Amino acid sequence: DSGVTQTPKHLITATGQRVTLRCSPRSGDLSVYWYQQSLDQGLQFLIQYYNGEERAKGNILERFSAQQFPDLHSELNLSSLELGDSALYFCASSGRLPSNEQFFGPGTRLTVL
Amino acid sequence: DAKTTQPPSMDCAEGRAANLPCNHSTISGNEYVYWYRQIHSQGPQYIIHGLKNNETNEMASLIITEDRKSSTLILPHATLRDTAVYYCIVRVSGYALNFGKGTSLLVTP
């Protein structure tokens, strides 16, 4: 158990819909990262938050957005969903200095029909 | 960030040591070497990391060459549960991880 929790575990929805994925980092970790893993793309970094502020962006689509709340949990919002958005979405947190190794949650499996 | 090169696949007999190599010849002085593994669709699992020195924890050992251009992850007594994709990632601390294709390790009975 990494200490990072993600909800829900599975999500099935239709094209055009909007969903919210939730992540609770390990106690004390200030950084949260979101990654997407699809069959053909491998694990890809989407976005990073540090103590409530966006810190870095990766291959995140404009239809996707995220935020980190004062209690440090984070949410990833996916809108106007397309079939190609079906993937595993992982959240990771880090905070142990100086190496900042990341610990990953179990993921949310999103299926868009 | 530094590019890493890993063999696409490796086999190891159960109970033997698994030695997974990684080349990172363009590594910078402030970049760490991180190792993660992913067991079929589970969240990537942190294994170990190092900067310059060799490191050991309860899961594995990490050997980094003196010039830091390559490293080896050692699982001392591989079990069937160690079958996974292993990723070697070189990154400055605090930044996102760039997962490549990794090495698919198959541990056989």
Interface residues (C-beta under 8 A of the other chain):
Chain A: S2 V4 S31 Y33 Y35 G42 L43 Q44 F45 Q48 A56 G58 L88 F90 A92 S94 L97 P98 S99 N100 E101 Q102 F103 F104 G105 P106 G107 R109
Chain B: Y32 Y34 Q38 S41 Q42 G43 P44 Q45 Y46 H49 L51 S93 G94 Y95 A96 L97 N98 F99 G100 K101
